[in-house]
Amino acid sequence: MQTYSVGRMNHLFGTKVVGAVMTETTHIQAREVRGEKAVELPLLPLPPGGPVPTGDGLSWAELAISKA
């Protein structure tokens, strides 16, 4: 039995972007199983002084700029 939301999302699994995300997820999990250290890229603002994605990528945050 398919739920409404599953039925709406099934077409997404055939898209390139979702395929790439699933592939990268598999690679991350494999590296973890092998004990390899995760590499986190630095957060860079989109426009100068603009918001940056949070570490989990689910929202945005303001970039803290130190004025020394």
C-alpha positions in Angstrom: 0.0 0.0 0.0 1.4 3.4 -1.0 0.7 6.4 1.1 -0.1 9.8 -0.6 3.3 11.2 0.3 5.2 8.2 -0.9 3.3 8.3 -4.2 4.2 11.9 -4.7 7.9 11.4 -4.0 8.5 8.2 -6.0 9.4 10.2 -9.2 12.2 12.0 -7.3 14.2 8.8 -6.9 14.8 8.8 -10.6 16.2 12.3 -10.8 19.9 13.0 -11.1 20.1 15.2 -8.0 18.5 12.6 -5.7 20.7 9.9 -7.3 23.8 12.0 -6.6 22.7 12.6 -3.0 22.0 8.9 -2.4 25.4 8.0 -3.9 27.2 10.5 -1.7 25.3 9.2 1.3 26.5 5.7 0.6 30.1 7.0 0.3 29.8 8.8 3.6 28.5 5.7 5.3 31.2 3.5 3.8 33.9 5.9 5.0 32.4 5.8 8.5 32.4 2.0 8.5 36.1 2.0 7.4 36.9 4.5 10.3 37.9 7.3 8.0 37.7 10.8 9.4 35.0 13.0 8.0 36.1 16.1 6.1 34.0 19.2 6.7 34.3 22.0 4.2 34.4 25.6 5.5 31.1 27.5 5.3 31.3 30.3 2.8 28.5 33.0 2.4 26.6 33.0 -0.8 26.6 36.8 -1.3 29.3 38.8 0.5 28.1 39.2 4.1 25.1 37.1 3.3 23.7 34.0 5.1 25.5 30.7 5.3 24.0 27.2 5.4 24.0 25.6 8.9 26.2 22.5 9.4 23.3 20.2 8.7 22.3 22.1 5.6 18.7 22.5 6.7 18.6 26.2 7.4 20.5 29.4 7.1 22.5 31.4 9.7 24.1 34.8 9.7 27.8 34.9 9.3 29.6 36.2 12.4 32.2 38.8 11.3 34.7 39.9 13.9 35.5 43.6 13.7 38.9 43.9 15.1 
